[in-house]
Amino acid sequence: MMDEKDLKEYEDNIKLVSRLKKSNKYKYIQGKQITNEESGTRVYDIVGTRLPSVTTILNATKDQTFLNNWKAKVGNEEAERIKNLSSRRGTAMHKFLESHIQGVGYDDLTELGQAAKPMAQKIIEVGLTPIEEYYGSEVMLHYPGLYAGSTDLICLHNDLETVVDFKQSNKPKKEEWVKDYYLQIAAYAMAHDYVYKSTIRQGVIMICTPDLYYQEFKFQDEDLRSWKHKWLKRLDMYHEIKFDEKERTTPMKAEDFKK
């Protein structure tokens, strides 16, 4: 006979495997993700073409002042520890959410997994409730010739075709701290609309902290278009940086000295 703890775990697992309705409206192109562990940069191989990832572009073009000040305050070693822990906990949380969306039984009995599980449950109970159906989970997207990336969910959310990204955070976020999340979603929406002739109208960022504080940042239509323009500016900045790097590392040839 189940005791109270076993019954709660059973009920939690049932919540995690209940399936969302799947629509096959879009046939997604698959590619290969390639990460350079040394530099932390990532590219995607899409039909034989390598494209920089959205996160690589954003990391290369963002203001590092806040991050550098934080590292100086806590020390490089502690900063790296926090970063790695957050990354692993986020990966564990994403795995629970992906399994729930796809209706696949899954559990992670590690200490980190058990910390991430209630975070995923909070997002499921609050964030996923308005979703009528989904088109793809862990969807690889690309804008031909420009960039690529993976988003957590493409779905119908409150009757709007929507890009959803799940995030974990060590503490609640202020809106001004999540601007790059908005840009990420704008990039994915542009790519999805271009390749699949869709009309993505909304982006939703779902965040949960280890103490189960849930936040949601949502933007639509005109606001989404505004963030697309801001994303294109960052993309231009990235290309300027890469051009400058290429200019600095390209050896000069004899003809370069000719008048």
KEFI-966556 format. One record per residue (C-alpha): residue number from 1; y, z, x. Coordinates in Angstrom, 2 decimals, always signed. Each point is the difference from the previous one (the first is absolute). Last residue first. Layout:
# KEFI-966556
n->NUM Y->Y Z->Z X->X
...
This chain:
# KEFI-966556
n->259 Y->+51.01 Z->-56.02 X->+48.93
n->258 Y->-3.40 Z->+0.93 X->+1.44
n->257 Y->-0.84 Z->+3.68 X->+0.40
n->256 Y->-2.25 Z->+0.15 X->-3.07
n->255 Y->-1.83 Z->-3.04 X->+1.39
n->254 Y->-1.54 Z->+2.17 X->+2.71
n->253 Y->-1.61 Z->+2.27 X->-2.60
n->252 Y->+0.96 Z->+3.54 X->-0.93
n->251 Y->-2.80 Z->+2.39 X->-0.88
n->250 Y->-0.09 Z->+1.08 X->-3.68
n->249 Y->+0.05 Z->+3.81 X->-0.26
n->248 Y->+3.68 Z->+0.56 X->-0.82
n->247 Y->+0.24 Z->-2.97 X->-2.39
n->246 Y->-3.19 Z->+1.11 X->-1.76
n->245 Y->+1.38 Z->+3.48 X->-0.50
n->244 Y->+3.26 Z->-1.41 X->-1.38
n->243 Y->-1.92 Z->-2.21 X->-2.43
n->242 Y->-2.14 Z->+2.97 X->-1.09
n->241 Y->+3.12 Z->+2.08 X->-0.66
n->240 Y->+1.68 Z->-2.84 X->-1.93
n->239 Y->-3.17 Z->-0.52 X->-2.04
n->238 Y->-0.06 Z->+3.70 X->-0.87
n->237 Y->+3.66 Z->-0.04 X->-1.07
n->236 Y->-0.70 Z->-2.95 X->-2.29
n->235 Y->-2.87 Z->+1.94 X->-1.58
n->234 Y->+2.26 Z->+3.02 X->-0.41
n->233 Y->+2.54 Z->-2.19 X->-1.82
n->232 Y->-2.78 Z->-1.46 X->-2.15
n->231 Y->-1.02 Z->+3.53 X->-1.01
n->230 Y->+3.54 Z->+0.79 X->-1.12
n->229 Y->-0.02 Z->-3.10 X->-2.22
n->228 Y->-3.36 Z->+1.06 X->-1.46
n->227 Y->+1.43 Z->+3.49 X->-0.60
n->226 Y->+2.74 Z->-1.51 X->-2.18
n->225 Y->-2.57 Z->-2.02 X->-1.95
n->224 Y->-1.96 Z->+3.19 X->-0.69
n->223 Y->+3.15 Z->+1.72 X->-1.25
n->222 Y->+0.71 Z->-2.92 X->-2.31
n->221 Y->-3.58 Z->+0.00 X->-1.39
n->220 Y->-1.51 Z->+3.46 X->+0.46
n->219 Y->-0.11 Z->+3.18 X->+2.09
n->218 Y->-2.22 Z->+3.09 X->-0.04
n->217 Y->-0.21 Z->+2.99 X->+2.34
n->216 Y->-2.63 Z->+2.55 X->-0.97
n->215 Y->-0.52 Z->+3.48 X->+1.33
n->214 Y->-2.96 Z->+2.38 X->-0.26
n->213 Y->-0.08 Z->+3.48 X->+1.57
n->212 Y->-3.66 Z->+0.72 X->+0.63
n->211 Y->+0.35 Z->+2.57 X->+2.84
n->210 Y->-1.28 Z->-2.70 X->+2.39
n->209 Y->+2.87 Z->-2.27 X->-1.16
n->208 Y->-0.34 Z->-2.92 X->-2.41
n->207 Y->+1.93 Z->-3.27 X->-0.16
n->206 Y->-0.24 Z->-2.93 X->-2.44
n->205 Y->+2.34 Z->-2.92 X->+0.77
n->204 Y->+0.38 Z->-2.39 X->-2.95
n->203 Y->+1.36 Z->-3.55 X->+0.20
n->202 Y->+0.81 Z->-2.09 X->-3.05
n->201 Y->+0.54 Z->-3.51 X->-1.28
n->200 Y->-2.68 Z->-2.03 X->+1.79
n->199 Y->+0.19 Z->-3.46 X->-1.50
n->198 Y->-3.04 Z->-1.91 X->+1.25
n->197 Y->-0.30 Z->-3.43 X->+1.56
n->196 Y->-2.94 Z->+1.24 X->+2.14
n->195 Y->+1.33 Z->-0.86 X->+3.48
n->194 Y->+3.74 Z->+0.39 X->-0.56
n->193 Y->-0.12 Z->+2.84 X->-2.53
n->192 Y->-2.46 Z->+2.02 X->+2.09
n->191 Y->+2.00 Z->-0.49 X->+3.20
n->190 Y->+3.27 Z->+1.01 X->-1.62
n->189 Y->-1.62 Z->+3.06 X->-1.64
n->188 Y->-1.56 Z->+1.06 X->+3.31
n->187 Y->+3.34 Z->-0.22 X->+1.81
n->186 Y->+1.77 Z->+1.95 X->-2.77
n->185 Y->-2.74 Z->+2.64 X->+0.15
n->184 Y->+0.52 Z->+0.50 X->+3.72
n->183 Y->+3.77 Z->+0.03 X->-0.39
n->182 Y->-0.22 Z->+2.79 X->-2.57
n->181 Y->-2.27 Z->+1.97 X->+2.36
n->180 Y->+2.54 Z->-0.63 X->+2.79
n->179 Y->+2.66 Z->+1.65 X->-2.17
n->178 Y->-2.07 Z->+3.16 X->-0.39
n->177 Y->+2.23 Z->+2.58 X->+1.68
n->176 Y->+3.06 Z->-0.78 X->-2.13
n->175 Y->-2.01 Z->+0.93 X->-3.09
n->174 Y->-0.62 Z->+3.52 X->+1.26
n->173 Y->-3.64 Z->+0.73 X->+0.72
n->172 Y->-2.05 Z->+3.11 X->-0.71
n->171 Y->-1.93 Z->+1.42 X->+2.98
n->170 Y->-2.98 Z->-0.95 X->+2.18
n->169 Y->-0.15 Z->-3.37 X->-1.72
n->168 Y->-2.83 Z->-2.17 X->-1.28
n->167 Y->+0.74 Z->-3.49 X->-1.25
n->166 Y->-1.51 Z->-2.33 X->-2.57
n->165 Y->+1.57 Z->-3.44 X->-0.50
n->164 Y->+0.13 Z->-1.80 X->-3.33
n->163 Y->+1.11 Z->-3.59 X->-0.64
n->162 Y->+0.59 Z->-0.63 X->-3.69
n->161 Y->-0.43 Z->-2.51 X->-2.80
n->160 Y->+1.82 Z->+1.74 X->-2.85
n->159 Y->-1.63 Z->+1.12 X->-3.30
n->158 Y->+0.36 Z->+3.73 X->+0.87
n->157 Y->-1.79 Z->-0.70 X->+3.29
n->156 Y->-2.05 Z->-3.20 X->+0.19
n->155 Y->-1.51 Z->+0.03 X->+3.46
n->154 Y->+0.10 Z->-0.91 X->+3.68
n->153 Y->-1.19 Z->+2.95 X->+2.07
n->152 Y->-0.07 Z->+1.36 X->+3.54
n->151 Y->+1.92 Z->-2.67 X->+1.86
n->150 Y->-1.14 Z->-1.81 X->+3.11
n->149 Y->+2.25 Z->-2.07 X->+2.24
n->148 Y->+1.15 Z->-3.45 X->+1.05
n->147 Y->+3.05 Z->-1.69 X->+1.53
n->146 Y->+1.93 Z->-3.24 X->+0.50
n->145 Y->-1.91 Z->-3.28 X->+0.22
n->144 Y->-1.50 Z->+0.27 X->-3.47
n->143 Y->+1.04 Z->+3.22 X->-1.80
n->142 Y->-3.10 Z->+2.14 X->+0.11
n->141 Y->-1.91 Z->+2.52 X->-2.07
n->140 Y->-3.17 Z->+2.02 X->+0.58
n->139 Y->-0.79 Z->+2.06 X->-3.09
n->138 Y->-1.39 Z->+3.51 X->+0.39
n->137 Y->-0.74 Z->+0.01 X->-3.75
n->136 Y->+0.52 Z->-3.11 X->-2.14
n->135 Y->+0.87 Z->-1.13 X->-3.50
n->134 Y->+0.27 Z->+3.35 X->-1.77
n->133 Y->+0.02 Z->+0.97 X->-3.65
n->132 Y->+1.97 Z->+2.17 X->-2.44
n->131 Y->+1.65 Z->+2.22 X->+2.61
n->130 Y->+2.22 Z->+2.74 X->-1.49
n->129 Y->-2.47 Z->+2.81 X->+0.98
n->128 Y->-0.25 Z->-1.03 X->+3.68
n->127 Y->+2.80 Z->+2.23 X->+1.27
n->126 Y->-0.72 Z->+3.28 X->-1.77
n->125 Y->-3.75 Z->+0.67 X->-0.10
n->124 Y->-0.96 Z->-2.49 X->+2.72
n->123 Y->+2.85 Z->+1.04 X->+2.32
n->122 Y->-0.98 Z->+3.68 X->-0.43
n->121 Y->-3.65 Z->-0.86 X->+0.58
n->120 Y->+0.85 Z->-1.74 X->+3.26
n->119 Y->+1.81 Z->+3.12 X->+1.23
n->118 Y->-2.94 Z->+2.09 X->-1.20
n->117 Y->-2.32 Z->-2.07 X->+2.27
n->116 Y->+2.17 Z->-0.02 X->+3.14
n->115 Y->-0.68 Z->+3.63 X->+0.97
n->114 Y->-3.73 Z->-0.43 X->-0.68
n->113 Y->+0.00 Z->-3.10 X->+2.18
n->112 Y->+1.75 Z->+1.82 X->+2.85
n->111 Y->-2.55 Z->+2.81 X->-0.07
n->110 Y->-2.82 Z->-2.54 X->-0.11
n->109 Y->-1.97 Z->-0.36 X->-3.22
n->108 Y->+1.30 Z->-3.47 X->-0.87
n->107 Y->-1.11 Z->-1.27 X->-3.40
n->106 Y->-0.55 Z->-3.38 X->-1.59
n->105 Y->-1.43 Z->-1.62 X->-3.12
n->104 Y->+1.49 Z->-3.46 X->-0.52
n->103 Y->+2.08 Z->-0.81 X->-3.09
n->102 Y->+2.30 Z->-2.42 X->+1.83
n->101 Y->+3.12 Z->+2.03 X->-0.77
n->100 Y->-1.74 Z->+3.30 X->+0.80
n->99 Y->-1.41 Z->-1.28 X->+3.30
n->98 Y->+3.42 Z->-1.30 X->+1.07
n->97 Y->+1.59 Z->+3.33 X->-0.89
n->96 Y->-2.56 Z->+2.06 X->+1.95
n->95 Y->+0.33 Z->-2.34 X->+3.00
n->94 Y->+3.79 Z->+0.17 X->-0.15
n->93 Y->-0.11 Z->+3.80 X->+0.22
n->92 Y->-2.23 Z->-0.16 X->+3.09
n->91 Y->+2.34 Z->-2.51 X->+1.68
n->90 Y->+3.00 Z->+2.18 X->-0.83
n->89 Y->-1.74 Z->+3.06 X->+1.49
n->88 Y->-0.75 Z->-1.98 X->+3.16
n->87 Y->+3.61 Z->-1.21 X->+0.31
n->86 Y->+1.46 Z->+3.42 X->-0.71
n->85 Y->-2.23 Z->+1.61 X->+2.62
n->84 Y->+0.87 Z->-2.68 X->+2.56
n->83 Y->+3.76 Z->+0.34 X->-0.59
n->82 Y->-0.11 Z->+3.79 X->+0.10
n->81 Y->-1.92 Z->-0.03 X->+3.29
n->80 Y->+2.30 Z->-2.66 X->+1.50
n->79 Y->+3.08 Z->+2.01 X->-0.91
n->78 Y->-1.58 Z->+3.13 X->+1.49
n->77 Y->-0.62 Z->-1.80 X->+3.30
n->76 Y->+3.41 Z->-1.68 X->+0.07
n->75 Y->+1.96 Z->+3.20 X->-0.56
n->74 Y->+1.13 Z->+1.58 X->-3.29
n->73 Y->+3.78 Z->-0.55 X->+0.34
n->72 Y->-0.02 Z->-3.03 X->+2.30
n->71 Y->-2.56 Z->-1.69 X->-2.25
n->70 Y->+2.21 Z->+0.69 X->-3.03
n->69 Y->+3.05 Z->-1.42 X->+1.74
n->68 Y->-1.96 Z->-3.14 X->+0.96
n->67 Y->-1.19 Z->-0.49 X->-3.57
n->66 Y->+3.48 Z->+0.44 X->-1.45
n->65 Y->+1.56 Z->-2.42 X->+2.50
n->64 Y->-2.70 Z->-2.70 X->-0.24
n->63 Y->+2.03 Z->-2.37 X->-2.21
n->62 Y->-2.46 Z->-2.56 X->-1.30
n->61 Y->-0.59 Z->-3.52 X->+1.33
n->60 Y->-3.28 Z->+0.15 X->+1.92
n->59 Y->-1.58 Z->+2.46 X->-2.43
n->58 Y->+0.91 Z->-2.21 X->-2.97
n->57 Y->-1.49 Z->-3.12 X->+1.57
n->56 Y->-3.19 Z->+1.83 X->+1.01
n->55 Y->-0.28 Z->+1.46 X->-3.51
n->54 Y->+0.28 Z->-3.46 X->-1.58
n->53 Y->-2.72 Z->-1.33 X->+2.26
n->52 Y->+0.61 Z->-2.86 X->+2.42
n->51 Y->-1.78 Z->-3.28 X->-0.86
n->50 Y->-2.91 Z->-1.70 X->+1.72
n->49 Y->-1.06 Z->-3.31 X->-1.55
n->48 Y->-3.68 Z->-0.99 X->-0.21
n->47 Y->-0.29 Z->+0.41 X->-3.78
n->46 Y->+1.83 Z->+3.31 X->+0.13
n->45 Y->-0.39 Z->+1.95 X->+3.23
n->44 Y->+2.11 Z->+3.09 X->-0.48
n->43 Y->+2.01 Z->+1.69 X->+2.73
n->42 Y->+0.50 Z->+3.63 X->+0.92
n->41 Y->+2.08 Z->+1.88 X->+2.54
n->40 Y->-0.98 Z->+3.47 X->+1.25
n->39 Y->+0.81 Z->-1.01 X->+3.57
n->38 Y->-3.21 Z->+1.20 X->+1.63
n->37 Y->-2.21 Z->-0.18 X->-3.09
n->36 Y->+0.90 Z->-3.66 X->-0.66
n->35 Y->-1.18 Z->-0.40 X->-3.57
n->34 Y->-1.59 Z->-3.12 X->-1.49
n->33 Y->-0.44 Z->-0.29 X->-3.78
n->32 Y->-2.11 Z->-2.93 X->-1.19
n->31 Y->+0.63 Z->-2.14 X->-3.05
n->30 Y->-1.09 Z->-0.24 X->-3.62
n->29 Y->+1.80 Z->-2.10 X->-2.60
n->28 Y->+0.25 Z->+1.64 X->-3.41
n->27 Y->-1.08 Z->-1.68 X->-3.21
n->26 Y->+2.51 Z->+1.25 X->-2.58
n->25 Y->-0.61 Z->+0.54 X->-3.73
n->24 Y->-3.36 Z->+1.65 X->+0.63
n->23 Y->+0.90 Z->+3.13 X->-1.97
n->22 Y->-1.66 Z->+3.35 X->+0.70
n->21 Y->+0.22 Z->+2.95 X->-2.43
n->20 Y->+0.24 Z->+3.26 X->+1.93
n->19 Y->-3.31 Z->+1.72 X->+0.72
n->18 Y->-0.77 Z->+3.70 X->-0.21
n->17 Y->-1.34 Z->+0.89 X->+3.47
n->16 Y->+2.56 Z->+2.60 X->+1.10
n->15 Y->+0.21 Z->+1.76 X->-3.34
n->14 Y->-3.79 Z->+0.42 X->-0.06
n->13 Y->+0.23 Z->+1.47 X->+3.51
n->12 Y->+2.51 Z->+2.61 X->-1.16
n->11 Y->-2.23 Z->+0.93 X->-2.96
n->10 Y->-2.98 Z->+0.51 X->+2.33
n->9 Y->+2.09 Z->+2.06 X->+2.43
n->8 Y->+1.20 Z->+2.18 X->-2.92
n->7 Y->-3.56 Z->+0.47 X->-1.23
n->6 Y->-1.20 Z->+0.99 X->+3.48
n->5 Y->+2.78 Z->+2.62 X->+0.27
n->4 Y->-0.73 Z->+1.43 X->-3.46
n->3 Y->-3.74 Z->+0.34 X->+0.64
n->2 Y->-2.36 Z->-2.82 X->-0.87
n->1 Y->-3.48 Z->+0.91 X->-1.26
